[in-house]
Amino acid sequence: MRPQKECHSCLRENVRRTVKMARALPGDGARATREGFEIIEEGLSRGESPATIANRFHRAIINRTGNKDPYLDAKLSEIEFARAAAPGVTGRFPRELGPLITLAALGNTLDFFRDHQEVERDLAGDISFARDQREELAERLSENPSLVLFLADNAGEPFFDLPLMKHLGEMGHRALYAVKGGPAQNDVTLEDLARTGVRDMFPEVVSTGARTVGLVHEECSEGFLALYARADVIIAKGMGHVETLYEANDPRIFHLVMAKCPPVARYLGVAKGQFVAAFQPGAE
């Protein structure tokens, strides 16, 4: 995904927020902010995706400040918020494939960058999909036992993804829940998943081996890439995976995402705040 006009100010705010959360000393904070802004200008001039630019300046901020997980407190807060909210939400959805896909999508309303009251309103309501290929996904999964790779997103979302992953296992599929290999904004890592208390409830958990927003193949471990190559279906959750994978023209990739910003919404051909559950172009 190429950057759009709103991306400049959003990326700069992301730098400021990350530096603040890293609790850098004043001198280090100023240098980290300056380096981050320089990376943004360079990346935008090259037409790099917002996720690629963010990955570069997050690495620079971590190196400059020495804080390896600036978003830790935010992730802990998000996990506790999701832990409290999930029981009342998950109980509304029958243990069937279509509703559980919807539940996982609803979990994508969670995000550090969104107000908790706004998220609470979204979780309490019903959702409709601006692009909806849940039936096509169900048809594909009804054929033969498959290797289903689920690319997880934010730290609070496992509570909403778990029912779907368990159901896939009960259907006879090998269901792999893939989390980040290290801190990347507020994305869920192995350590974060352990903090939720539900890690052992997933059929199988794997690490990408990378600490990047979205999925960057060059950063992933060989073991993960071998699983990725063998997967029959890849469910990619969240906007970071749209930014880094949407142009892959891979018929296996099914995007499950709430379009939380205008650039991603336009890129997907929907309105901001709408949901997409669809295979990417090249699969249709």
C-alpha positions in Angstrom: 0.0 0.0 0.0 1.4 3.3 -1.1 1.2 6.2 1.4 -1.7 8.7 1.1 -2.0 12.3 2.1 -3.2 11.7 5.7 -0.3 9.3 6.4 2.3 12.0 6.9 0.7 13.6 10.0 -0.4 10.2 11.3 3.1 8.8 11.1 4.6 11.9 12.8 2.1 11.5 15.7 3.0 7.8 15.9 6.6 8.9 16.4 5.8 11.4 19.1 3.6 8.9 20.9 6.1 6.1 20.8 8.9 8.3 22.0 6.7 9.4 24.9 5.8 5.9 25.8 9.4 4.8 25.7 10.1 7.2 28.6 13.2 8.5 27.0 15.6 11.0 28.7 15.0 14.5 27.2 18.1 14.4 25.0 17.5 10.9 23.8 13.8 11.6 23.2 14.6 14.7 21.1 17.1 12.7 19.0 14.7 9.8 18.6 11.9 12.1 17.5 14.2 13.8 15.0 15.4 10.4 13.6 11.8 9.2 13.4 10.8 12.3 11.4 13.7 11.9 9.0 12.8 8.2 8.4 9.2 9.3 7.6 10.3 11.9 5.0 12.7 9.4 3.4 10.1 6.7 3.4 7.4 8.9 1.9 9.7 10.1 -0.8 10.3 6.5 -1.7 6.6 5.6 -1.7 7.1 3.0 1.1 4.0 1.7 2.8 3.0 3.3 6.2 3.8 -0.1 7.9 7.2 -0.2 6.4 8.0 3.3 7.5 6.6 2.6 11.0 8.8 -0.5 11.3 11.9 1.5 10.5 11.2 4.4 12.9 10.1 2.0 15.7 13.4 0.2 15.4 15.3 3.6 15.5 13.3 4.7 18.6 14.0 1.4 20.4 17.7 1.6 19.6 17.9 5.3 20.7 15.9 5.0 24.0 16.9 1.4 25.0 13.2 0.6 25.7 12.5 -2.7 23.8 8.8 -2.5 24.3 7.5 1.1 24.5 3.9 -0.1 24.2 3.9 -2.6 27.0 1.7 -0.5 29.4 -0.7 0.1 26.6 -0.9 -3.6 25.8 -1.4 -4.5 29.4 -4.3 -2.0 29.5 -5.8 -3.3 26.3 -5.6 -6.9 27.5 -7.4 -6.1 30.7 -10.0 -4.1 28.8 -10.6 -7.1 26.5 -10.6 -9.6 29.3 -13.5 -7.7 30.9 -15.4 -7.1 27.7 -15.0 -10.5 26.0 -17.5 -12.6 28.0 -20.4 -10.4 27.3 -19.5 -10.2 23.6 -18.5 -13.8 22.8 -21.7 -15.1 24.4 -23.8 -13.5 21.7 -22.3 -15.7 18.9 -23.2 -19.3 18.1 -20.4 -21.7 17.9 -20.6 -21.9 14.1 -18.0 -20.8 11.5 -19.8 -17.7 10.1 -20.7 -16.1 13.4 -17.2 -16.9 14.8 -15.6 -15.2 11.9 -17.8 -12.2 12.6 -16.8 -12.3 16.3 -13.1 -12.3 15.4 -13.7 -9.3 13.1 -15.5 -7.5 15.9 -12.5 -7.9 18.1 -10.6 -5.8 15.6 -12.4 -2.8 16.9 -9.9 -2.9 19.7 -6.8 -0.7 19.2 -4.6 1.4 21.4 -5.2 4.3 19.0 -9.0 4.3 19.6 -10.9 5.5 22.6 -12.2 2.8 24.9 -15.7 4.3 25.0 -15.8 4.2 21.2 -14.7 0.6 21.2 -17.3 -0.3 23.9 -20.0 1.0 21.6 -18.8 -1.0 18.7 -18.5 -4.2 20.7 -22.1 -3.8 22.0 -23.5 -3.4 18.5 -23.9 -5.6 15.4 -21.6 -5.4 12.4 -22.1 -5.7 8.7 -19.4 -6.3 6.1 -18.9 -3.8 3.3 -17.1 -6.7 1.5 -18.2 -10.1 2.6 -16.8 -13.4 1.4 -17.4 -15.4 4.6 -19.5 -18.0 2.7 -16.6 -18.5 0.2 -14.2 -19.0 3.1 -16.6 -21.5 4.7 -17.0 -23.4 1.4 -13.2 -23.6 1.1 -12.8 -24.9 4.7 -15.6 -27.4 4.2 -13.7 -29.5 1.6 -10.7 -31.2 3.2 -8.7 -30.8 6.4 -6.5 -27.8 5.9 -3.6 -26.0 7.4 -5.1 -22.6 8.5 -2.7 -19.9 9.5 -4.2 -17.0 11.4 -2.0 -13.9 11.5 -3.0 -12.2 14.8 -3.2 -8.4 15.3 -3.5 -6.4 18.6 -2.8 -7.6 22.1 -6.4 -7.7 23.3 -7.8 -9.6 20.3 -7.0 -13.2 21.3 -10.1 -13.3 23.5 -12.2 -12.8 20.4 -10.1 -15.0 18.1 -10.0 -18.0 20.4 -13.5 -19.3 19.7 -12.8 -19.3 15.9 -9.5 -21.1 16.4 -11.0 -23.7 18.6 -13.8 -24.3 16.2 -11.4 -24.7 13.3 -9.6 -27.4 15.3 -12.8 -29.1 16.0 -13.6 -29.1 12.3 -10.4 -31.1 11.7 -8.2 -28.4 10.5 -4.7 -27.7 11.8 -5.3 -24.1 13.1 -2.1 -22.1 13.8 -2.3 -18.8 15.7 0.7 -16.7 14.6 1.9 -13.9 16.9 4.8 -11.5 16.6 8.3 -12.6 17.5 8.9 -9.5 19.5 7.3 -6.1 20.4 5.8 -4.2 17.4 3.5 -1.4 18.5 0.6 -3.0 20.3 0.6 -6.2 18.4 0.3 -9.4 20.3 3.6 -11.4 21.1 4.1 -14.7 22.7 4.6 -12.9 26.0 1.5 -10.9 25.6 -0.5 -14.0 24.8 0.7 -15.6 28.0 -0.5 -12.5 29.9 -4.0 -13.1 28.6 -4.2 -16.5 30.3 -5.7 -18.1 27.2 -2.5 -19.1 25.4 -2.9 -22.8 26.3 -6.5 -22.8 25.0 -5.4 -22.3 21.4 -5.0 -25.4 19.3 -1.4 -24.3 18.3 0.5 -21.1 18.7 3.5 -20.1 16.5 5.7 -17.1 16.2 6.5 -15.2 13.0 10.0 -14.7 14.4 9.7 -11.0 13.4 8.9 -7.8 15.3 7.2 -5.9 12.6 3.9 -4.2 12.0 2.1 -6.5 9.4 4.1 -9.3 7.9 7.5 -8.7 6.3 8.8 -12.0 4.9 12.4 -11.0 5.0 12.2 -10.5 8.8 10.4 -13.9 9.5 12.1 -17.0 10.8 12.7 -19.9 8.4 10.4 -22.1 10.4 7.5 -19.7 10.1 8.1 -19.2 6.4 7.9 -23.0 5.9 4.5 -23.0 7.6 3.4 -20.0 5.6 4.4 -21.7 2.4 2.4 -24.9 3.3 -0.7 -23.1 4.6 -3.9 -23.7 2.6 -5.7 -20.7 4.0 -4.2 -17.6 5.6 -6.5 -15.4 7.7 -4.8 -12.0 8.0 -6.2 -9.8 10.7 -5.9 -6.0 10.9 -4.7 -3.1 8.9 -1.0 -3.8 9.1 -1.5 -7.0 7.2 -3.5 -5.1 4.6 -0.6 -2.7 4.2 2.0 -5.4 3.8 0.2 -8.3 2.1 -2.8 -6.9 0.1 -0.9 -6.7 -3.2 0.6 -10.2 -2.9 -2.2 -11.6 -5.2 -2.2 -14.7 -3.1 -5.5 -16.6 -3.4 -5.0 -18.1 0.1 -5.1 -14.8 2.0 -8.4 -13.8 3.6 -8.4 -10.3 5.1 -10.4 -9.7 8.3 -10.3 -6.1 9.2 -12.0 -3.0 10.3 -10.9 0.0 8.2 -10.0 2.4 11.0 -8.4 5.2 8.9 -9.4 6.9 5.6 -6.3 5.7 3.6 -6.9 2.0 4.4 -10.6 2.4 3.8 -10.0 4.0 0.4 -7.5 1.3 -0.4 -10.0 -1.4 0.4 -12.8 0.4 -1.4 -15.0 0.9 1.7 -15.9 3.7 4.1 -14.0 4.4 7.3 -15.3 2.2 10.1 -16.6 -0.5 7.8 -15.5 -4.2 8.0 -14.0 -6.4 5.3 -14.0 -10.2 5.3 -12.7 -11.0 1.9 -10.0 -12.7 -0.1 -7.6 -10.3 -1.6 -7.5 -9.4 -5.3 -6.1 -12.3 -7.4 -8.2 -14.7 -5.4 -11.6 -13.8 -7.0 
